[in-house]
Amino acid sequence: MTIPFDFCILEYAKYYYNSAMKNIVLFTLLIVCQTALAQSILKGRVISGDTQNPLPSVSVYLNNTSLGTITNEKGEFTIRKIPAVKFRLVASLVSYETYERMLDPHDIADTVFIISLKP
C-alpha cells in the first residue's frame, strides 16, 4: 500500500500551518507581556513658583488619557501604569498657569519631577 503524493503534501501543509500559528501566538504573547512590563510609575511634586511651598489639590494628568491624580497636602503625586508611548503631562490649579510638558516614558524611570506653577 502506498500513500498518494497529494496526501503527503497536504499533511506537510497542515504541520507547517500549525507550527506557524504557534509561532504567531507566542510572538503576540511576548509583545503583550513586554508592553505590560514596560508600564511605569510617574512621581513628582508640585510647588508654587513664587513661594516654593508645596501646592495641594493640583490636578495632574496625562493629556488624552484617563490617567491622572490630585496632589496631596505635601504637593506630591503618583500616577501608575504609564503607557510606553510619549505623552503630555499637564498640571493645573485655579489661579495658577497650567503646566504642560511632553515626556518620553524612557526618561521617567527613577525620576521625581518637580513642577513649579506660576501664579
Buried (B, 14 or more C-beta within 10 A) or exposed (E): EEEEEEEEEEEEEEEEEEEEEEEEEEEEEEEEEEEEEEEBEBBBBBBBBEEEEBBBEBBBBBEEBEBBBEBBEEBBBEBEEBBBEEBEBBBBBEEBEEBEEEBEBEEBEEEEBEBBBEE
